[in-house]
Amino acid sequence: MVNLSRFSVEGKVAVVTGGSRGIGRAIALGLAQAGADVVVTSRKLPDLENVAEEVKKLGKKAMPIAAHIGKMENIRTLVDAVMNEFGRIDILVNNAGCTPGIGTILTNEERLWDTIMNLNLKGLYFMSQAVARIMKEQGGGAIVNVASMDGYKPEPYVGIYSISKAAVIMATKSMALELAPYKIRVNAIAPGPVSTKMLDSHWFHLPEEQAKTEKAELAKQVPLGRIADPDEMVGAVIYLASEASSFTTGDTILIDGGCTIASPEIISEI
Ligand SMILES: NC(=O)c1ccc[n+]([C@@H]2O[C@H](COP(=O)([O-])OP(=O)(O)OC[C@H]3O[C@@H](n4cnc5c(N)ncnc54)[C@H](OP(=O)(O)O)[C@@H]3O)[C@@H](O)[C@H]2O)c1
């Protein structure tokens, strides 16, 4: 018989990077609803404080901590602060990510590469290292990375982002292999288009009406016919963070409304 209590993360301590808005905020609130105390972290404290208040209203402990995940010193300070407050970390969600510019292989500058790789890949890797060392001493834990469908299928003009997310999918497998002996599972989700500030930044340079049209056009390219709400990413994260997925590690779950099944041309014929 299926025991649905295996989806509970009651009594666990979760850290969610990029927890101040968008997908990270939804994940933080979802984990709190599933029973966890939640640390939310990003660069801007006021936004984090708002999310922490929302977590507390769900009856769980919350701690907002400002940190730049691309900076090693910030990672150390963040993890120390969590350990001082909670004494353990059971779940890490590496959600913080960025795509701060567009360009192609012919135009991209080194600075854009460094900014994206520094947060999306290096930050994720060394945040995982810092937390995995703690989880090893505790006897286990769960790490959930937020990749992207772009890690499977590159988008034009955001090539560096796509490369970083493909690397996140491989980092998930590599870390899963090396951490399995310590009962630390590492998995990922790969979202398709989700309605957040990051997605809207694609059209920030356009007038409002044109931006709306472009967004509607994007929705038409999704087999399910729409852009996702951040809440739709949460179920898979709870699954991967909880005992419900106790035999799953190194996996990446696509949550893309079917985008990677077929090309937009084929989808428009359906
Ligand atoms: N939205 C989509 O369509 C989509 C699709 C596929 C994958 N994803 C992935 O989902 C994750 C969340 O994206 P989102 O759409 O929710 O984006 P978002 O709304 O832009 O949120 C990004 C979060 O990351 C934080 N952040 C940015 N730079 C940071 C840094 N250097 N250090 C620490 N935190 C930082 C931001 O807060 P601060 O500004 O306060 O630092 C914010 O909390 C990302 O990894 C993204 O690549 C998104």
The ligand as a MOL file (V3000), in Angstrom:
LIG
                    3D

  0  0  0     0  0            999 V3000
M  V30 BEGIN CTAB
M  V30 COUNTS 48 52 0 0 0
M  V30 BEGIN ATOM
M  V30 1 N 11.1270 31.1690 -15.4190 0
M  V30 2 C 11.4110 30.2500 -16.3110 0
M  V30 3 O 10.7860 30.1950 -17.3980 0
M  V30 4 C 12.4680 29.2250 -16.0370 0
M  V30 5 C 12.5720 28.1420 -16.9260 0
M  V30 6 C 13.5480 27.1800 -16.6910 0
M  V30 7 C 14.3840 27.2600 -15.5850 0
M  V30 8 N 14.2590 28.3320 -14.7360 0 CHG=1
M  V30 9 C 15.1760 28.3700 -13.5980 0
M  V30 10 O 14.4510 28.4980 -12.4020 0
M  V30 11 C 15.2490 29.1700 -11.4140 0
M  V30 12 C 14.4410 30.3120 -10.8210 0
M  V30 13 O 14.1080 31.2010 -11.8660 0
M  V30 14 P 12.8910 32.2390 -11.8090 0
M  V30 15 O 12.2470 32.1940 -13.1400 0
M  V30 16 O 12.1040 32.0660 -10.5740 0 CHG=-1
M  V30 17 O 13.7560 33.5980 -11.7800 0
M  V30 18 P 13.6000 34.9710 -10.9950 0
M  V30 19 O 12.1890 35.3040 -10.8020 0
M  V30 20 O 14.4850 35.9080 -11.7240 0
M  V30 21 O 14.2480 34.6220 -9.5690 0
M  V30 22 C 15.6280 34.3820 -9.4430 0
M  V30 23 C 15.9710 34.2400 -7.9780 0
M  V30 24 O 17.3930 34.0740 -7.8630 0
M  V30 25 C 17.9120 35.0960 -7.0080 0
M  V30 26 N 19.2590 35.4350 -7.4570 0
M  V30 27 C 19.6420 36.0190 -8.6130 0
M  V30 28 N 20.9620 36.1900 -8.6480 0
M  V30 29 C 21.4420 35.6890 -7.4660 0
M  V30 30 C 22.7360 35.5730 -6.8910 0
M  V30 31 N 23.8350 36.0090 -7.5300 0
M  V30 32 N 22.8360 34.9970 -5.6610 0
M  V30 33 C 21.7550 34.5640 -5.0090 0
M  V30 34 N 20.5140 34.6360 -5.5020 0
M  V30 35 C 20.3620 35.2010 -6.7150 0
M  V30 36 C 16.9200 36.2520 -7.1330 0
M  V30 37 O 16.8960 37.1160 -6.0160 0
M  V30 38 P 17.8690 38.4100 -5.8220 0
M  V30 39 O 17.6650 39.2690 -7.0290 0
M  V30 40 O 17.4040 38.9960 -4.5450 0
M  V30 41 O 19.2610 37.8820 -5.7110 0
M  V30 42 C 15.6180 35.4640 -7.1780 0
M  V30 43 O 15.2510 35.0510 -5.8720 0
M  V30 44 C 16.5140 29.6170 -12.1350 0
M  V30 45 O 17.5610 28.7030 -11.8920 0
M  V30 46 C 16.1210 29.5580 -13.5940 0
M  V30 47 O 17.2210 29.3630 -14.4450 0
M  V30 48 C 13.3260 29.2990 -14.9420 0
M  V30 END ATOM
M  V30 BEGIN BOND
M  V30 1 1 1 2
M  V30 2 2 2 3
M  V30 3 1 2 4
M  V30 4 1 4 5
M  V30 5 2 4 48
M  V30 6 2 5 6
M  V30 7 1 6 7
M  V30 8 2 7 8
M  V30 9 1 8 9
M  V30 10 1 8 48
M  V30 11 1 9 10
M  V30 12 1 9 46
M  V30 13 1 10 11
M  V30 14 1 11 12
M  V30 15 1 11 44
M  V30 16 1 12 13
M  V30 17 1 13 14
M  V30 18 2 14 15
M  V30 19 1 14 16
M  V30 20 1 14 17
M  V30 21 1 17 18
M  V30 22 2 18 19
M  V30 23 1 18 20
M  V30 24 1 18 21
M  V30 25 1 21 22
M  V30 26 1 22 23
M  V30 27 1 23 24
M  V30 28 1 23 42
M  V30 29 1 24 25
M  V30 30 1 25 26
M  V30 31 1 25 36
M  V30 32 1 26 27
M  V30 33 1 26 35
M  V30 34 2 27 28
M  V30 35 1 28 29
M  V30 36 1 29 30
M  V30 37 2 29 35
M  V30 38 1 30 31
M  V30 39 2 30 32
M  V30 40 1 32 33
M  V30 41 2 33 34
M  V30 42 1 34 35
M  V30 43 1 36 37
M  V30 44 1 36 42
M  V30 45 1 37 38
M  V30 46 2 38 39
M  V30 47 1 38 40
M  V30 48 1 38 41
M  V30 49 1 42 43
M  V30 50 1 44 45
M  V30 51 1 44 46
M  V30 52 1 46 47
M  V30 END BOND
M  V30 END CTAB
M  END
